């Protein structure tokens, strides 16, 4: 599985303003660095919780198969397009009658092809995320992202701060963590 984020969540508005307020920064001089820290904190939140916090348009490439295959990204809100990918890399959109999608209550999505295709792989485009925007993101996730971004921004200048997320951030994210059985 190979995932690409085609349209990432917008962090330049309210998230940046809240982070700057948290850090008591009133100039735009550090905006680029702060946005990078917010993006990294969002990625760390997803890695820890195993759920994409803010909705984004994504694509996963899977093997072309008539068997059910799981999308790795969670929670999937909707599947918007499926394309076949030929051996030479050319893509063709599949009709909605050529595949079947099942979304489950836990945010997972499964897909299978109906019939056989000459394609080697398929590209599945979908929207995934816990919340559609920053304003509707659960408070614990939001505070964890802000605190981690602020912590990492401060750690740039103070090498004594540890690089791993502080326990307070992990505690904020723990209720949202999805466990996997091995």
MIMARDO-683718 format. One record per residue (C-alpha): residue in three letters; residue number from 1; y, x, z. Coordinates in steps of 0.05 Angstrom, whole numbers, plus 32768, in hexadecimal, padded with zeros to 4 digits. Layout:
<atoms>
type seq north east up
ALA NUM Y X Z
...
</atoms>
This chain:
<atoms>
type seq north east up
UNK 1 8000 8000 8000
UNK 2 8044 8018 7FEE
UNK 3 8081 7FF2 8009
UNK 4 80C7 7FF6 7FEF
UNK 5 8103 7FD3 800D
UNK 6 8129 7FB7 7FD1
UNK 7 8163 7F96 7FF6
UNK 8 816B 7FB1 803D
UNK 9 818D 7F8C 8076
UNK 10 81D9 7F94 8078
UNK 11 81ED 7FBE 80B5
UNK 12 8236 7FCB 80A1
UNK 13 8252 7F8B 80C0
UNK 14 8243 7F71 8106
UNK 15 820E 7FA6 8118
UNK 16 823F 7FDF 810B
UNK 17 8277 7FBC 8130
UNK 18 824A 7FB0 816D
UNK 19 8232 7FF8 816D
UNK 20 8279 8012 8169
UNK 21 828D 7FE4 81A3
UNK 22 8250 7FFE 81CB
UNK 23 8266 8046 81BF
UNK 24 82B1 8037 81C6
UNK 25 82C0 8051 8180
UNK 26 82FD 8034 815F
UNK 27 8303 805E 811F
UNK 28 82DB 805C 80DF
UNK 29 82D0 80A8 80E0
UNK 30 8288 80A2 80F9
UNK 31 8274 8063 80D3
UNK 32 8244 8086 80A4
UNK 33 8220 80A9 80DD
UNK 34 821E 8069 8106
UNK 35 8200 8042 80CB
UNK 36 81CB 8077 80C4
UNK 37 81BA 8071 810E
UNK 38 81B7 8025 8109
UNK 39 8188 802B 80CD
UNK 40 815B 805C 80F1
UNK 41 815A 8030 812F
UNK 42 8147 7FF4 8104
UNK 43 810E 801D 80E7
UNK 44 80F8 8034 812C
UNK 45 80F9 7FEB 8145
UNK 46 80CC 7FD7 810B
UNK 47 809D 8011 8118
UNK 48 8097 7FFE 8161
UNK 49 8092 7FB2 815B
UNK 50 806D 7FB3 8118
UNK 51 809E 7F7E 8100
UNK 52 80DA 7F85 80D3
UNK 53 8116 7F70 80FF
UNK 54 8148 7F5A 80CA
UNK 55 8136 7F36 808A
UNK 56 8132 7F62 804D
UNK 57 8117 7F5C 8007
UNK 58 80D9 7F87 8001
UNK 59 80A2 7F9A 7FD0
UNK 60 805B 7FB0 7FDE
UNK 61 802D 7FCB 7FA9
UNK 62 7FE4 7FB7 7FB0
UNK 63 7FA4 7FC1 7F89
UNK 64 7F98 7F88 7F57
UNK 65 7F5F 7F62 7F76
UNK 66 7F43 7F1B 7F7B
UNK 67 7F35 7F28 7FC5
UNK 68 7F66 7F18 7FFB
UNK 69 7F96 7F51 800C
UNK 70 7FC7 7F54 8046
UNK 71 800F 7F68 803F
UNK 72 801E 7F9C 8074
UNK 73 8067 7F88 8081
UNK 74 8072 7F50 80B4
UNK 75 808B 7F1B 80BD
UNK 76 808A 7F04 8075
UNK 77 80B9 7EC9 806A
UNK 78 80A9 7EBD 8020
UNK 79 8088 7EDD 7FE3
UNK 80 80BA 7EDA 7FAA
UNK 81 8096 7EFD 7F70
UNK 82 8055 7F1E 7F5C
UNK 83 8051 7F4E 7F21
UNK 84 8015 7F70 7F02
UNK 85 801B 7FBB 7EF8
UNK 86 7FF5 7FD9 7EBD
UNK 87 7FD8 801F 7EBD
UNK 88 8015 8038 7E97
UNK 89 8044 801B 7ECC
UNK 90 805E 7FE0 7EA4
UNK 91 8069 7FA0 7ECC
UNK 92 805F 7F57 7EBA
UNK 93 8070 7F1C 7EE5
UNK 94 8034 7EF1 7EF9
UNK 95 8038 7EA5 7EF8
UNK 96 8031 7E83 7F3B
UNK 97 7FEF 7E68 7F22
UNK 98 7FD2 7EAE 7F1C
UNK 99 7FD2 7EBE 7F67
UNK 100 7FCC 7E9D 7FAA
UNK 101 7FF5 7EAD 7FE9
UNK 102 7FE8 7E9A 8031
UNK 103 801B 7EA4 8068
UNK 104 8001 7EA0 80AF
UNK 105 8025 7E8C 80EF
UNK 106 8027 7ED5 8106
UNK 107 8052 7EE9 80CB
UNK 108 801A 7F07 80A2
UNK 109 8010 7EFB 8058
UNK 110 7FD2 7F00 802D
UNK 111 7FCE 7EFF 7FE2
UNK 112 7F97 7EFC 7FAF
UNK 113 7F94 7EF8 7F64
UNK 114 7F73 7EBC 7F44
UNK 115 7F4B 7ED7 7F0A
UNK 116 7F47 7F1D 7EEC
UNK 117 7F7F 7F47 7ED0
UNK 118 7F84 7F88 7EAB
UNK 119 7FB7 7F9F 7EDE
UNK 120 7FA6 7FD8 7F0C
UNK 121 7FD7 7FC4 7F42
UNK 122 8005 7F8B 7F55
UNK 123 804B 7F8D 7F72
UNK 124 805A 7F56 7FA5
UNK 125 80A4 7F47 7FB4
UNK 126 80B3 7F22 7FF3
UNK 127 80E6 7F16 802A
UNK 128 80D2 7F2D 8070
UNK 129 80F5 7F31 80B3
UNK 130 80F9 7F11 80F8
UNK 131 8141 7EF9 80EE
UNK 132 816A 7EEC 80AF
UNK 133 81A8 7F10 80CA
UNK 134 81C4 7F38 8105
UNK 135 81E1 7EF9 8127
UNK 136 819C 7ED8 812C
UNK 137 8175 7F16 8141
UNK 138 8155 7F0D 8186
UNK 139 8180 7F2D 81BD
UNK 140 814B 7F5E 81D5
UNK 141 813F 7F7A 818F
UNK 142 818A 7F7D 8181
UNK 143 819A 7FA1 81C2
UNK 144 8160 7FD2 81B7
UNK 145 817A 7FE4 8172
UNK 146 81C1 7FED 818B
UNK 147 81AB 8017 81C7
UNK 148 817E 8043 819D
UNK 149 81B4 804E 8168
UNK 150 81E6 805F 819F
UNK 151 81B4 808D 81C2
UNK 152 81A4 80B3 8182
UNK 153 81EE 80B8 816F
UNK 154 81FC 80D7 81B4
UNK 155 81BF 8105 81AD
UNK 156 81DE 8125 8170
UNK 157 8210 8147 819E
UNK 158 81E7 814E 81DE
UNK 159 81A5 8172 81D2
UNK 160 818E 8162 8219
UNK 161 8181 8119 8206
UNK 162 813A 810D 81F1
UNK 163 812C 80F6 81AA
UNK 164 80F9 80BF 81BB
UNK 165 8112 8079 81CC
UNK 166 8125 8070 8215
UNK 167 80F7 8043 823E
UNK 168 812D 800D 8242
UNK 169 812B 8004 81F6
UNK 170 80DF 8000 81F5
UNK 171 80E3 7FCB 822C
UNK 172 8113 7FA2 8201
UNK 173 80E4 7FA6 81C5
UNK 174 80A2 7F9E 81E9
UNK 175 80A0 7F51 81E6
UNK 176 80A6 7F54 819B
UNK 177 806F 7F88 8190
UNK 178 8034 7F71 8167
UNK 179 7FF3 7F91 817B
UNK 180 7FBD 7FA6 814A
UNK 181 7F73 7FA6 8159
UNK 182 7F52 7FE5 813E
</atoms>
